Amino acid sequence: MPFIQSLGYDVFNPLEVIPEFTADIGLKKGEKVDYAIIMNNQPQILVECKWWGENLDVYNSQLFRYFHTTKAKFGLLTNGIVYRFYTDLIEPNKMDEKPFLEFDITNIKEQALNELKKFHKSYFDVNNIINSASELKYSNEIKSILNKELNEPSPEFVKFFIRQVYTGQATEKVIKKFSEIVKKSLNQFISDIISERLKTALEKENAKEIEQVKKETELVKDDENKIETTNEELEGFFIVKSILRSKIGSERIYYRDFHNFFSVLLDDTIRQTVCRLWFNNDKKFIGFLDDKKKETKYELNVLDDIYKYTDLIIKSAEKFTKSGNKADSNDNGE
């Protein structure tokens, strides 16, 4: 029921979701399917629920028998962990034996989520789902075949490569020898692709970080001639320093004053900003940056209010100490 609700349907509205939906099958009357999702007064999705430990065998499923007796275009078979969506791609009004969409809710991937969105009440469009279902069905089968071949290459699969690289006859002995070569080669090829993509992603991330440091360094230089460090900012710094000294050596605690704010740093690098003190206006704040450089500010009525944020100050500093991200004490953030 929570899953059906997450798709936007009102499980307490009998005009929208019918539990124990009756579907007459031939001479059998009063056969029931666990849930039917209704649209335009017609069932569109039939849902059969199993115990979480039960095997989802479509041959033994009542859903397989119900499908042709209603106008529903989709069937959902689930044990609460695995969800399988079916339709009638092969033969009209007869539910396919293989699902076009399947996922494990404990390990759901983004592609499955994108397909699942199409079943939401707000976006539900039969033609749109059918069009994507056909592609999904064959795509899933191809991926399944590739997965099997990568783990245990079949003779036919191995022969395909033998014909490309070997001039001799593909005897049983040759196929056996090449089976291991093909398996190793394909897995190495996939590893190389993954490594290259990771390398590219890391290079982009490093480039962003370098650009950010450059911008922050330029900000420091621009502000140097406009800065006036106040006694209040220094007093705030010493309060923060006294809090941090219970966890971190005082020789690692620095500050830098900017035009708009005053930063408390570790190892004299702006990449390790513990907190910011915003004391240049009537209202005073202490700010903390998250991993995405988004800042959260808390108002201070008096300087001693800084002590209220002791846990946040220590937690912010520990991000750098625990990760081993200790910078050189002469680092100027460049």
LUMVEX-927137 format. One record per atom (N, C-alpha, C, O, CB): residue in one letter; x, y, z. Coordinates in steps of 0.2 Angstrom, whole numbers, plus 5000, padded with zeros to 4 digits. Glycine has a CB too. Example, Ala and Ser with C-alpha at 12.3 -4.5 7.8 and 13.67 -1.06 7.14 Angstrom:
// residues 2
A506649725039A506249785039A506649845039A507149835042A505749785045S506449895035S506849955036S506450005039S506750065040S507049975029
***
This chain:
// residues 334
M500449945000M500050005000M500450065000M500350114996M499550005006P501050075004P501450135004P501750144997P501850194995P501950125009F501950084993F502150084987F501650114982F501850164978F502450014984I501050094982I500550124978I500450194979I500350234975I499850084979Q500450214986Q500350284988Q500950324985Q500850384983Q500350294995S501550294985S502150334982S502050354975S502350394972S502750294984L501650314971L501450324964L500950374963L500650384958L501350264961G500650404969G500150454968G499450434969G498950474968G500250494962Y499350374970Y498650344970Y498350344978Y498750334982Y498550274967D497750354978D497450364985D497150294987D496650264984D496850414985V497550254991V497350184993V496750184997V496450124998V497950154997F496450234999F495850235003F495250254999F494650265002F495950285009N495350274993N494850284988N494650224984N495050204980N495050344984P494050194985P493850134982P493750144974P493650094970P493250104985L493650204972L493650224965L494250224961L494350234955L493250284964E494850224965E495450234963E495950164964E496250144959E495850294966V495850144970V496250074971V495750024975V495450044980V496850094976I495649974971I495249924974I495549864976I495949824973I494749894968P495549844983P495849784985P495449724984P494849734984P496049794993E495749664983E495349604982E494849614976E494249604976E494949584988F495149634971F494849654965F494549584961F494949544961F495249694959T493949584960T493649524957T493749514950T493549564946T492849514959A494049454948A494149444940A493849374939A494249324941A494849454938D493349364935D493049304934D493449264928D493649304923D492349304932I493649204929I494049164925I493749104922I493649054926I494749154928G493449114916G493049054913G492549034918G492049064920G493548994912L492548964920L492048934924L492148964932L491748954936L492048864924K492748984933K492949004940K492649074941K492849124937K493649004941K492249084946K491949144947K492249174954K492349134959K491149144948G492249234954G492449264961G493249264962G493449274968G492149234966E493649244957E494349254958E494549324959E494349364956E494749224952K495049324964K495249394966K495949414965K496449364966K495049404973V496149474963V496849494963V496949544968V496449574970V496949524956D497549544971D497649584977D497449664977D497049684981D498349584979Y497649694971Y497449764971Y497349774963Y497649744959Y498049814974A496949824962A496849854955A496849924955A496449954959A496149824952I497249954951I497250034951I496850054945I496950034939I498050054950I496350094947I495750114942I495950184939I496050224943I495150104946M495850184933M495750254929M495250254924M495150204920M496450264926N494850304924N494250314919N493850254920N493550224915N494550314912N493750234926N493250174928N493450104925N493050064926N492550194925Q494150104923Q494350034921Q495050024924Q495450064926Q494450044913P495149954926P495749934929P496349944924P496249924918P495749864931Q496849984926Q497449994922Q498049954924Q498449934920Q497650064922I498149944931I498649904934I498449854939I498049874943I499149954937L498549794937L498349734942L499049724946L499549714944L498149674939V498949714953V499449704957V499349634961V498849634965V499549764962E499849594961E499849534965E500349534970E500949544968E499849474961C500249524976C500749524982C500949454984C500449414985C500549574987K501549444985K501749384988K502149394995K502349454996K502249344983W502249344998W502649345004W503349355002W503549334997W502649275008W503749395006W504349425004W504849365002W505349374999W504649465010G504749305005G505249255004G505049204998G505349164997G505349215010E504449224995E504249184990E504549194983E504649254982E503449184990N504649144979N504849144973N504349174968N503749154968N505149084970L504549234964L504049264960L504049224953L504349244948L504249334959D503649174953D503649134947D502949154943D502449134946D503649054948V503049184937V502449204934V501949154932V501349164931V502649244928Y502249084931Y501849034928Y501349014934Y500748994932Y502248974927N501549024940N501149004945N500749064948N500349064953N501548974951S500749124945S500449184947S499749184945S499649174939S500849244945Q499349204949Q498649224947Q498649274942Q498149284938Q498249234953L499049324943L499149384938L499149364931L498849394927L499749424940F499449304930F499549284923F498849264920F498749264914F500049224923R498449234925R497749214923R497249264922R496849264918R497549154928Y497349314927Y496849374927Y496949414921Y496449444919Y497049414933F497549424919F497749484914F497249484908F496949544907F498349474911H497049434905H496649434899H495949444900H495549454896H496749374895T495749434907T495049444908T494849514910T494249534910T494849404914T495349564910T495149634911T495449674906T495749644901T495449654918K495349734906K495549784901K496249814904K496549864901K495049844900A496549794909A497149814912A497749804907A497749754904A497349784919K498149854906K498749844902K499349824905K499849814902K498849914898F499349834912F499949814915F499849774922F499349784925F500349884918G500349734923G500249684929G500949694933G501449704930G500249614927L500849704940L501349704944L501449644949L500949634953L501349774948L501949614949L502049554953L502649574958L503149584956L502149484949T502449564965T502949584969T502949544976T502449524978T502949664971N503549534979N503549514986N503749564991N503949554996N504049454986G503649624989G503849684993G504549704992G504749764994G503749665000I504949664990I505749674989I505849684981I506149734979I506149624992V505649634978V505749634970V505049654967V504549624969V505949564968Y505149694962Y504549724959Y504649704951Y505149724948Y504449794960R504149674948R504149654941R503549684938R502949664940R504149574940F503649714933F503049744929F503049714922F503549704918F503149824927Y502349694920Y502249654914Y501749694910Y501349734912Y501949584916T501749674903T501249694899T501149644893T501349584894T501449764896D500849664888D500749614882D501049634876D500749644871D499949604881L501749634876L502049654870L502049604865L502049614859L502849674872I502149534867I502149484862I501549464859I501449454853I502449424865E500949454863E500349434861E499849474864E499749474870E500249354862P499349514860P498849554863P498449514868P498249464867P498449584858N498349554874N497849524879N498149464883N497749434887N497149514876K498749444881K499049394885K499749414888K500149444885K499249334880M499749414895M500349444898M500949404896M501049344896M500249444906D501549444895D502149414893D502449374899D502249394905D502649474891E502849324897E503149284903E503749324906E503849304912E503349224900K504049364903K504549404905K504349474907K504049504903K505149404901P504549504912P504449574914P504849624910P505349604908P504549594921F504549684908F504949734905F505249774909F505749814907F504449774900L505049774916L505449814921L505449774927L504949754930L505049884922E506049774930E506149734936E506649774941E507149794938E506349664935F506549774947F507049804951F506949784959F506449754961F507049884951D507549784962D507549764969D507549834973D507949874972D508149724971I507049844977I506949904981I507449924986I507549984988I506249904984T507849874988T508449884992T509049904988T509549924991T508549824996N509049904982N509549924977N509349944971N509549924965N510049864976I508949994971I508550024965I509050074962I509350114965I507950054967K509150064955K509550104951K509150164948K508550164947K509850064946E509550214946E509250274943E508750264937E508250294936E509750334942Q509050224933Q508650204927Q507950174928Q507450194925Q509050154922A507950134933A507350104936A506850154938A506250154937A507450044941L507150204942L506750254945L506450294940L505850314940L507150304950N506850314934N506550354929N505950314925N505450354923N507150364924E506050254925E505450214922E504850214926E504250214924E505650144920L504950204933L504450194938L504050264938L503450264939L504750184945K504350324937K504050384937K503450384932K502950414933K504450444935K503550344926K502950344921K502350314924K501850324921K503250304915F502350274929F501750244932F501450294937F500950274940F501950184935H501750344939H501450394943H500850424941H500750434934H501950454945K500350434945K499650454943K499750524939K499350534934K499250474949S500250564940S500250634937S500550624930S500350664925S500750674941Y500950564928Y501250564922Y500950504918Y501150494912Y501950554923F500550464921F500250404918F500050414911F499550444910F499750364922D500350374906D500150374899D500250304896D500850294895D500450434895V499750274894V499850204892V500250194886V500750154886V499150174890N500150234881N500550234875N501350244876N501750214874N500350284870N501450294881N502150314882N502450254886N503050244884N502150374887I502150224890I502450164894I502550104889I503050074890I501950144900I502050094885I502150034880I502750044876I503050004875I501450034876N502850104873N503350124869N504050114872N504450084869N503350194866S504150134878S504750124882S504750054884S505350024885S504750174888A504250014886A504249944888A504549904883A504949854885A503549924890S504449914876S504649874871S505449874871S505749824871S504349894864E505649934871E506449944871E506749914878E507249884877E506550024871L506449924883L506649904890L506749824890L507249794892L506249924896K506149794887K506149724887K506749694883K507149644886K505549694884Y506949714877Y507449694874Y508149714876Y508649674876Y507449714866S508149774879S508749804882S508949754888S509549744889S508649874884N508449744892N508649704898N508849634896N509349604899N507949694902E508549604891E508749534889E509449534886E509849494887E508249504883I509649594882I510349594880I510849604885I511349574885I510349654875K510649644890K511149654896K511249584900K511749564902K510849704901S510649544900S510649484904S511149434900S511549394903S509949454904I511049434893I511549394889I512249414890I512649364891I511349394882L512349474890L513049504890L513349484897L513949464898L513049574889N512949484902N513149464909N513349394909N513849374912N512649484914K512949354906K513149274906K513749264902K514149224904K512549234903E513849304896E514449284892E515049314895E515549284894E514349324885L515049364899L515549394903L515849344908L516449344909L515449464906N515349314911N515549264917N515749194914N516249164916N515049264921E515349174909E515449104906E515349114899E514849094897E515049054910P515849134895P515749134887P515549074884P515849014885P516349164884S514949074880S514749014877S515149004871S515549044868S513949024874P515148944868P515548924862P515448964856P515848984853P515448854860E514748984855E514649024850E514949094850E515149124845E513849034849F514949124856F515149184858F515949184857F516249234854F515049214865V516249134859V516949134858V517149124851V517649154849V517249074862K516749084847K516949074840K516949144836K517249154831K516449024837F516449184838F516449254835F517049284835F517249314830F515849294838F517449284841F518049314841F518649274838F519149304835F518249324849I518549214838I519049164835I519149184828I519649184825I518949094836R518549194825R518549204817R518849274816R519049284810R517749204815Q518849314821Q519149384819Q519949384820Q520249424817Q518849434824V520149344825V520849344826V521349284825V521949284825V520949364834Y520949224824Y521349164823Y521249134816Y520649134814Y521149114828T521749114813T521749094806T521649014806T521448984800T522349104802G521748974811G521648904811G520948884812G520448924812G522048874816Q520848824812Q520148794813Q519948794821Q520348784825Q520148724811A519348814822A519048824828A518848754831A518248734832A518448864829T519348714833T519248644836T519048654843T519048714846T519948604836E518848604846E518648604853E519148624858E519048664863E518348534856K519748604857K520348624861K520448704860K520648734865K520948584858V520448724854V520548804852V519948844856V520148894859V520548814845I519348814856I518848854859I518948854866I518848904869I518148824857K519148804869K519248804876K519848854878K519748884883K519448724879K520348854874K520948894876K520648974875K520849014879K521448884871F520248984870F520049054869F519549074873F519449134875F519849064861S519149024876S518649044881S518949094887S518649144889S518248984884E519449064890E519749104895E520049174893E520049224896E520349064898I520349174887I520649234884I520149284883I520149344884I521049214877V519549264880V518949304879V518749334885V518549394886V518449274875K518649294890K518349314897K518849364900K518549424902K518349254901K519449354900K519949404903K519949464899K519949524902K520649374903S519949464892S520049524888S519449564889S519449624890S520049504881L518849534889L518249574890L518149614897L518049674897L517549534889N518349574902N518349604909N518849654909N518749704913N518449544914Q519449644906Q519949704906Q519749764903Q519849814905Q520649674904F519449744897F519149804893F518649844897F518649904896F518849774886I518249814900I517749854904I518049884910I517849944912I517149804907S518549854913S518949884919S519249954916S519250004919S519449844922D519549944910D519950004907D519450064906D519550124907D520249984900I518850044903I518350094902I518150134909I518050194909I517650064899I518050094914I517850124920I518350164923I518250214926I517650064925S519050144923S519550174925S519650244921S519750294924S520250134924E519550244915E519650304911E519050354913E519150414913E519550284903R518450324914R517950374916R518050404923R517950464924R517250334916L518250364927L518450384934L519050444934L518950494937L518650334939K519550424930K520050474929K519850544926K519950594928K520550444924T519350534921T519050594918T518650634923T518750694924T518650584912A518250604927A517850634932A518250664938A518150724940A517350584936L518850634940L519250664945L519650724942L519750774946L519850604947E519850714936E520150774933E519750834933E519950894934E520450764926K519050824931K518550884931K518450904938K518450964939K517950854928E518450864943E518350884950E518950924952E518850974956E518250824954N519550904951N520150934953N520151004949N520451054953N520750894951A519951004943A519951074940A519551124943A519651184943A519851064932K518951094945K518451144948K518751164955K518651224957K517751104950E519051114959E519351134965E519951194964E519951234968E519651074969I520351184959I520851224958I520551294956I520851344959I521351204952E520051294952E519751354950E519451394956E519451454957E519151344945Q519151354961Q518851384967Q519351414971Q519251464974Q518451324971V519951374972V520451404976V520751474973V520851514977V521051354977K520751474966K521051534963K520551594965K520751644966K521051524956K519851574964K519451634965K519451654972K519451714974K518751604964E519551604977E519551624984E520151664986E520251714990E519451564989T520751644982T521351684983T521351754980T521651794984T521951644980E521051754975E520951824972E520551864976E520651924977E520651824965L520051834980L519551874984L520051894990L519951954993L519051824987V520451854992V520951874998V521351934996V521351985000V521351815000K521651934990K522051984987K521652054987K521852104988K522351974981D521052044984D520652104983D520452144989D520352204990D519952084979D520352094994D520152125001D520652145006D520552185011D519752075004E521252125004E521852145009E521852215010E522052235016E522452125006N521752265005N521852335007N521252365010N521252425012N521952365000K520652325010K520052355013K519852325020K519352345023K519452335008I520352285023I520152245029I520352285035I520952315035I520552175029E519952285040E520052315046E519852265052E519252255053E519752385047T520252225055T520152175060T519952215066T520352245069T520652125061T519352195069T519052235075T519252185081T519352125080T518352245074N519252225087N519352185093N518752135094N518952075097N519352235099E518152145092E517652095092E517752035088E517651985091E516952135090E518052045082E518251985078E518751945082E518751885082E518452005071L519251975084L519851945088L519551905094L519751845095L520351995090E519151935097E518851905103E518451845101E518451795105E518351955107G518051845096G517651795093G518151735091G518051675092G517251815087F518751755088F519251705086F519451665092F519551605092F519751735082F519651705098F519951675103F519451625107F519651575110F520151725108I518751645106I518251595109I518251535105I518251475108I517551635109V518251535098V518251475094V518951435095V518851375096V518251495087K519451475096K520151435097K520051395104K520351345104K520651485097S519851425109S519751395115S519351335115S519451285118S519451445121I518851335111I518351275110I518751225106I518751165108I517751295106L519151245101L519551195097L520151165100L520351105099L519751225091R520451195105R521051175108R520951105112R521451075114R521251225113S520251095114S520151025117S520250965113S520350915115S519451025120K520250985106K520350925101K520950935096K521150885094K519650925097I521151005095I521651015090I522151065093I522051105097I521351055084G522851045091G523351095094G523251165092G523051175086G524051065091S523451205096S523351285095S523751305089S523551355086S523451325101E524351275088E524751295082E524451285075E524651315070E525351255082R523851245075R523551235069R522951285067R522651285062R523251165068I522851325072I522251365072I522451435070I522851465073I521851365079Y522151465064Y522351525061Y521651565060Y521151535061Y522751515055Y521751625058Y521151665055Y521351705049Y521951715048Y520951715061R520851725045R520951775040R520351815040R519851795040R521051735033D520551885039D519951935039D519851955032D520251975028D520151995044F519251945030F519051965023F518552025024F518452055029F518651905020H518452055018H518052115018H517352105021H517152155025H517952145011N517052055020N516352045023N516251995029N515852005033N515852015018F516851955030F516751905035F517451895038F517951915035F516451845033F517551855043F518151835047F518151765048F517651735051F518151875054S518651725045S518651655044S519151625050S519651655051S518851635038V518951575053V519351535057V519551475053V519151435051V519051515064L520251455053L520451405048L520951355052L521151375057L520851435042L521051305049L521551255051L522151255046L522051265040L521251185051D522751255049D523351255045D523451315040D523751305035D523351185041D523051365041D523151425038D522951425030D523251455026D523851455038T522451375029T522251375022T521451375022T521051355026T522451305019I521251415017I520451435017I520151365014I519551365015I520351485012R520451315012R520151255011R519951215017R519551165016R520651205006Q520151235023Q519951205029Q519651255034Q519951275039Q520651175032T519151285031T518751335035T518351305040T517851265038T518351385030V518451325046V518051295052V517451325052V516851295053V518451295059C517451395053C516851435053C516951505051C517551525050C516551435060R516451545050R516551615048R516151655053R515551635055R516251625041L516451715055L516051755059L515851825055L516351855052L516551785065W515251835055W514951895051W514751945056W514251945059W514351865047F515251995057F515252045063F515252115060F515252165064F515852035068N515152125053N515252185050N514552225050N514552285047N515552185043N514052195052N513352235052N513052235059N513352205064N512852195047D512452265059D512152265066D512052195069D512152185075D511452305065K511752155065K511652085067K512252045066K512652045061K511052055063K512451995071K513051955070K512851885069K512351865072K513451965077F513251845065F513151775064F513751735064F514351765063F512851775057I513751675066I514251625064I513951575059I513451555059I514451585071G514451565054G514251525048G514651465048G515251465049G514251565042F514351405045F514751345044F514551325037F514051325034F514451285049L515151295033L515051275026L514951205026L515351165030L515651305022D514551175022D514451105021D514951085015D515351125013D513751085019D514951015013D515450995008D515351025001D515751024997D515350915008K514751055000K514551084994K514651164994K514451194990K513851064991K515051184999K515151255001K514551295002K514551355001K515551284995K513951265004K513351305005K513451315013K513651275017K512751255004E513251385014E513351405021E512751415025E512251435022E513751475021T512751385031T512151395036T512351445041T512951435045T511951325039K511951495042K512151545047K511751545054K511151525053K512151615044Y511951565059Y511651565066Y511751635069Y512351655069Y511851505070E511251665071E511251735074E511551725081E511451685085E510551765074L511951775082L512251785089L512051845092L512151905089L513051785089N511751845098N511551905101N512051935105N512151995105N510951885106V512551895108V513151915111V513651865109V513551815107V513051915119L514351885110L514851845108L514851775112L515051725109L515551885110D514651775118D514651715122D514151665119D514251605120D514451725129D513751685114D513251635111D513651585106D513451535105D512751675107I514251605105I514751555101I514751495104I514851445101I515451595100Y514751495111Y514851435115Y514251385114Y514351325114Y514951445122K513651415112K513151365110K513251325104K512951265103K512551415109Y513751345100Y513851305094Y514551265094Y514851245089Y513851345088T514651245101T515351205102T515351145098T515851125094T515351195109D514751105098D514751045094D514851055087D515251015084D514151005096L514551105084L514651115077L515351135075L515551115070L514151175075I515651175079I516351205078I516751145078I517251135073I516551255083I516751095083I517151035083I517050995077I517550965074I517051005090K516450985076K516250935070K516550965064K516750925060K515450925070S516451025063S516751065057S517451055056S517751035051S516551135057A517851055062A518551055062A518750975060A519250965057A518851075068E518350935063E518550865063E518450835056E518750785054E518150825068K518050865052K518050845045K518750845041K518850805037K517550895041F519150895043F519850895040F520350855044F520750825041F520050965040T520250845051T520750805054T520650735053T521150695053T520650825062K519950715053K519850635052K519950615045K520150555044K519150625054S519950655040S520050635033S520750635032S520950615026S519650685029G521150665037G521950665036G522050725031G522650715028G522150595033N521650765030N521750825026N522150885029N521850935029N521050845023K522650865032K523050915035K523550945030K523950915027K523450885041A523451015030A523851055025A524451075028A524551075034A523451105022D524951095024D525551125026D525451195030D524951235027D526051135021S525751205035S525551265039S525751325036S525551385038S525951265046N526151325030N526351385026N525851395020N525951435016N527051385024D525351345019D524951345014D524551415014D524151425019D524451285013N524551445008N524151515008N523551495004N523151545002N524551565005G523351435003G522751424999G522751424992G522251424988G522151465002E523351434989E523451434982E523551374979E523651364973E524151484981
***
